[in-house]
Amino acid sequence: MVASSSLFPMPEAKLDTTQKAQAINFDRNKYGTFAEIGAGQEVARWFFQVGGAAGTVAKSMSAYDMAVSDAIYGNAERYVSQDRLLHMLDHEYDLLHERLSADRGGETRFFVYANTVSARSFSHQQDGQGWMGIRFQANPMAPPNDIIMHVRLLDEENLKQQEAVGILGVNLVHGAMEYPDDPHRILEELLDGLEPWRAEVGMLRFSGPDFEAVDNRIMALELVQQGHAKATLFNADGEVVHPTEVLYHKPIIVERGSFRPVIHTTLHMLQSGMAQFVREQKVNGKELTVLFEMTLQKLTDSGVIDHQDFLDRVDILGTVGEQLGEDFHVMVSNCAEYYRLAAYLLRYTKEPIGVVMGLPTLQELFEEKYYSKLEGGILESFGRMFKNDLRLYVYPSQGQNGSVSAVENLQVQKHLQGLYEYLVGNRFIRPIDDYNEDYLSIFSRAALVKLRAGDPEWEAMVPERVAAIIKERGLLGLKLLAT
């Protein structure tokens, strides 16, 4: 007996790039402009070559000459930038709406796709990168929405990078115009048709009246979850930012954790490590970026990420960041190993990087099982991690019988002791001198258990501001005792 298709629906087949471009071209309800700077007119080309472009393309243009570009979109400090992209969207959408809304605005959803991209070339032998976005109506006569994204192109050849731009652009246009009420699907399909190693989406932001309910922090998290990005950052206000905006040419100090919740130890560890870091000759007097970093592994609970739990932690970190009085951001990454985190940060800065951690984490770094996939093993991992000017600042822990274990008396495996002593002796690993012995017995896991059990002892384990926001908003599954 053949099963009914209604009982066992077939999964929806994914469209390829040609089919996506055709779907837009053959729908007379959608009409727009393509404006592309750099890396060729690769997105518009797809809509022309698949046929039916007359039903979609109101205008296609590219302004390669800087003077011509400035004359159209205004002067720009950088041509491959978010500002330039926004100027392009503003200018082209205003023109499109002004010229065509009277004749066909009642039945047409207008859009403008724009990009400004620098691809690999003879004079530019680095990874390509750029900005692309779409401004579009979800319904005729409706106010427009924006989707803005930054892409990093990883192919070795210019032609392949241009091809990737075209595919990414078609995916963005198709997603926005076909699923304007489903941002999760738009994100999911961004890299359709590309092998995962060919491109990264470094930032993605939804805005506009139809996206008012979208939390861009969740979308940023999903970007990393789906493998579209190695990491994502957002500021204290919850605004998603591109790494270049906060990391470029700056000294960075980063603390990795679950922050569930932030305890006295967590905060004091960062404050003390930062106090030592800013006294370094290469850091002193420079603008500093502070990162609270969570890996995907730190966010999972039984293999599942609870979005509300994630947002609770972010809100708590915002309170802690205000107390630090520094430019702080929250970072979510899939860089489980510290050498991968170092490689990511070194994309954007050659200034010193300080990584703050507790002694148990340092001891874990010397577990060779974590480096079995590296040809050079633990030596290769440390070589990558300490490349340029990265240093570890290590907070002590409570040892046996209440004693203090610190960098100076840590014992690693015998055959690695020489390596450890070399790293300490050359100050790649530095002890945090200012520690509070009373904090060494406080652990996040214990505080969370007490918090959820309604045991008021948890309040003494966290900073006052953290306790206040948890109680005020009922964060992290807080259970209040009956009064």
N, C-alpha and C positions, 0 to 999 in steps of 0.2 A: 504493500500500500504506500503510495507517495504522500509524503507530508504536505499539508497545505502551506502555501507560501505566506498566508496571513498569520499562521501560527508560528512559522519559523522564517521571519523576514530575512532576506539576503542583506548583508552589509552594503552600504552605499559605496559604489565604486569611486575611487579618486580620479579626478580629471587630470590629464596631463596639461602642459603649458599651452599647447595648441588649442585644446578643447576649452580651456579657461578663457583664452583671448576670443575664441569664436563665440562663447556664451555671452560675452559682453557685446561683441559686435552685432549679434543677431537680435539683441533686445533694444528696440527703438526707444525705450523708456530712459536709456542711459546715454549721456552725451557730455563730452568734456574736452579738456585741453591737456596736452603733454608738453612739459617744459623740462629740458634736460641739459645740464652743464657737465662736460667732461665724460669720459668713458663711452662716447658715442650715444646715439639716440636708440639705445637697445630696447627700451620698453615700447616706445612707439612702433619700432620696427616689427615687433611681434603682432601688433594689431593690424598693421598694413599687410604683412605677408600671409596671414591666415585667411584674408578675404572678408569683405563686408565692412571695411573700416569707415566707409562713408556714413554708416549709421552710428558711429561712435566718436570719431575724431573731428572736433570742431577746428582744432589748430594743433600743429606740432611744430615746436621750435627749439633751437639751441643757440645760445649766445656764448661762443668760445672766447672771443676777444674780450679782455677785461674792460676796455673802454666801452664797448657795446653793452656788455652786461651791466656795468654801472649806470649807463644811460637809461636802461630799462628798469632796473631793480634798485638803483641807488648805490652809493659807495659802500664798500665792505672791507673790513680789515682782513678777513679771510674768506676766500671764495668757497672753500669746502667747509661749511659751518652750518649750525642750526639756524643762526640769524639769517644767513643768505637764503636758506630753504624757506623760511617763514616769509621773507620778503617776496620770493617767487610765488608762493601760494596766495599771498594777499593780492599782489598785482594781477595775476592771471585770473583769479576767481572774480575779482571786481569787474574786470573786462568782460569775462564770459557772461556774468549775470547782467551787466549793463546792456550788452549787445543782443542777448537772446531771450531774456526772461519775458519780455512783452509778447513775443511771437510764440514761444513754446514752453514757457515756464510752468503753465498749468498742467502739463502732461509729461514733463521731463525732469528727471533727476540729474542735476548738473554735478560735475566733478572736475577737479584739477589734480593731476598727478605731476609731481616735480621731483627732481633729484639733482644733487651736485656731488660728483664723485671723482675721486682721484685714483686711477688704476695704475698698476705697475707699468713702468716704461723704461727706456734707456737711461733717462736722467733720474728716475724715481724707482729705485730697486727695493723698496719696502713693500709690505702688504698694502694692497689698495684699501681705501676706506671712504666713507661718505655718508651723506644724509639723503633720505628719501621720505616722501610723505604724500598723503592724499587729503584733500578737502572735498567733502561730498555731502550731498543731501540724502537723507534716508527716505524722504518722500518729496514729491514735487511741491514747490513753494515753501518748503520748510527751511529753517536756518541750518547752516552747514555744521559738520563735525570735522575734526582733524584726527588723523593717525600719523604720528611722527616716529621715525625709527633711524637708528644709526647702524650701518653695516660695516663689517670688516671682511675683506675679500682675501682669501688665503691661497688661491691658485698661484702657480709659479709663472704663468704666461699671461700677458696682457689680454690676448684674445679670449682666454678662458674666464678672466675676471669680468670682461665686458659681457660675456654670455651669462655669467652669474647675475649681473645687474639686471639684465633683461628678464630673467626668470623670477627674481625677487620682486621686481616691479609688477609683473603680471599677477603674481600671487597676491600682492597687496591690493591692486585694483580690483581683482576678482573677489577677494575676501570682503573688502569694504562694500562693494556694490551688491553682492549676492547675500551677505550675512550681516547687514548693518546692526541687527539686534543680537548678535552672538560674537562678542569680542574674543571669547575663548577659542572659537573655531577659526577666526581670522588669524589669531596667534599660532594655532596648531598647524595651519597650512602654509605659513610664511616660507618655509624652506622646502616645500614640495618640489620635486624634480632636481634637487641638489643633494649630492652626497654630503653627509654632516661635516666633513673636514673642509669643505670648500668655502664656507661663509659662517660668520657669527653675527648675531643681532645684539649689539652692545647696549641698546636702549630702545624701549618701546613705550609710547605714551598715547593714551586715548583721551580726547577732550571734546566737549560740545554737548548740546542739550540731550542727545540720545545716549550719551555715555555718562550722565551725571551719577548713575548708581555704580559705575565701574571704579573699583579701588585699584589704582595703578601699582600699588605695592604688591597686590596679589598677582597682577599680570606680570610684574617683574619677577616674582617668585616662579611663576609658571614658565617664564622664559628660560630660566635655569633648569627647572625640572625636566623640560622637554628637550634639553640639550642644545637649544638654540644659542645659548650664551654660557660662557664659563663663569661669569659673575654679573651681578647687577647691584646698583647703588641707589639709595634715596636719602633725602635729607630729613631733618627733624620735622618738617611740615608734611612729610609723606610724598614729596615730589620726586619722581624718578629723574635721575641725573645721569649724564654720560661721564664715564671715568675721567676723561680729559678735563672736565670742568672742575674736578676736585683733587685730582692726583697729579696733574701735569706739572712736572718740574718742582714738586714740593717734597719736603721731608714727610714721611708717613710713620705714624705709630699705630699698631693694630693689636687688638686683643680678640682672640677667638674664644667662643664659649657658647653655651646653650642659653645663658641669661634667663633661666627659668626657675626662680627669679634672679635678679641681680642681688647679690649678697654683699655684706661689708667687705669680704675678702676680694671679690671681683673688682669693686670700685677702688679700694685702696691699692690693689696691685697695679691698676692702670695709672692712678695718680702718682704713685711712687716711681714707676717705670718712666712715666712721662717727665717727671722732675729731673731724672738723670739724663734722659735723652736730650732735652732742650739745653743741657749744659755742654753737650758735645760741641767741639769747635765748629764742625761743619753744619750744625743745626742752629746754634745760638743766634737769635735775632731774626730767623726766617719764619715765614708763615707756615704753620704746621697743619696737617690733616690728621684727624683722629678717626679710626675706623673700629666699629664694633662689628666683628665678622662672625657669621653663622654659616656653617656648611650644611648641605642638604642632610647629611648624616645626623647633625645636631638637631635637625628639625623634625625628624621622623619619630613616630611612636608606633611601634609594631608595623613598621614599613609604610605608614600613612602619615601625610602631613596634614595637620589640623590648621586650616587657614585662620580661624579665630584665635587659636593659641599663638600662632605666629604674629598676628597683629597685636595681641596683648603684650608680647615680648618687645615689639617695636615701640609701643607706647611707653613701656617702662624705661626702655633705653633713652627715649626722648627726655624723660625726666632726669635721668642720670647725666645725659649730655649737657643739659642746661647747667648742672652743678659744676661740670668741668670748666665751663667758660671758654671752650675752644670750638673751632670749626669741626663738628663731628658729623659722621654719616654712618648709616647702617649698610653693611655689605652682605649679600647672600652669594655663596659660591659653591661650585662643585669641585673645588680644589681640596680634596681630602688630605693630601700630603702637603706638608709645609713647603717643600721645594716647588710644588705647583703654584701655591699661593705666591711665593716669591717671584716666580716667572711672570705671573699675571701682573703684579705690581710694577715689575721692572719694565713692562711695556711702556709705562707712562712717566717714569721718573728715574733719574740717575742719582738723585739725592739720597741721603741715608734713610734706611728703613729700620725701625725698631719693632720687634715682635715681643709682646709681653705674654708670659706664661707662668704657670706654677711648676714647681719642681716635679710633680708626678708626670706632667706632660713632657718635660725635658727627658725624663727617664724613658718614657715611651718612645721618644725619637730615636733612641739607641736600640730599639727592637728590630733586628735585621729582617724579620718576617715581612715587614711593610715594604721592603725594597726588592722583593724577589723578581719583580718584572723588569727591574733595571739591570742592564748588562754589567754596570759597574757597582751594583749593590749600594750599600750604605755610603761608600766613598763618593759615588756619583751623585747621590741625593744631596749630601752635604756640599759637594762642589757646586751644584746648581743653586742650593739655598743661600750660600754665603757669597755668591757672585756679587761683585761690586761692593756695596757698603751696607750689608744687612747684619744686624746684631740681635741676639736674644737677650732679653732682660727677664731674669728668673726670680720669682718670689719663693721663699722657703715654704716648707710644709712641716706638719707635726710628725715627728718620728716616734719611735717606740718609747714607752714610758714617759711620754710628754716632752721628749727632747726635740730640738729643732734640727731638721735636715735641710741643708742648703747646698748651693753649688760647690762650696769648698769641700764638703765631705760626702758627696754623692758617689756611690760605687756603681759602675756599669759592668757589663761582662768583661772578664779578665783580658780577653784578646782585643777589646775595644778601649781599654783604660788609657792606653797611650794616645789614641785619637782624641779621647775626651780631654785629657790633660793638655794636648796641643791646642784645642779650640778654646779652652779656658785661658791658657797661658797667653794666647794671642788676642784675647778679648773679643772673640767672636761670640762667646757666651759670657754674660756678665751678671753677677748677683745683684739683686735689688737690696740695697742696704737699709732703706727705711721701711721696715715691716712692723706690723702690729701682732704680737704673739697671741693676743686674745682672739684674733680672727682666724688663726690657723685651724681651729677645730670646727669652723662653720663651713657647711657644704650646701650647695644649691639643692641637691636631691632631698636632703633632710628637711630643708626649709619648705620645699614644695609639699612634702608629705604632711607636715604639720599644718600648712596653710589649707590644704584640701580636707584635712580632718577637723578643722575648726579649732585647732590648738593655738591659743594666742601667743605661744612662745616664738612663733615664726617672725613676729614683728621685731623682736630684738636681734634677729639674724640679718636684717636688711636695713639699708639706709632709710632715714625718716621719710624722705620724699617718695621712695619706692613703696613703703608701707601705705602712705597716704593715697597714692593713685590706685593701688591694688584694692584698698578698701572702698574708695570712692566709686570705682567702676566695676567692682566685683571681678577682677581679672584672674586668669589662670585657674579658674574653677574654685575660687575662694568659697569656703563654707563658713558662714557666720554663726557664732554661738547664739542660741536663743536667749533673750534677755527677760 
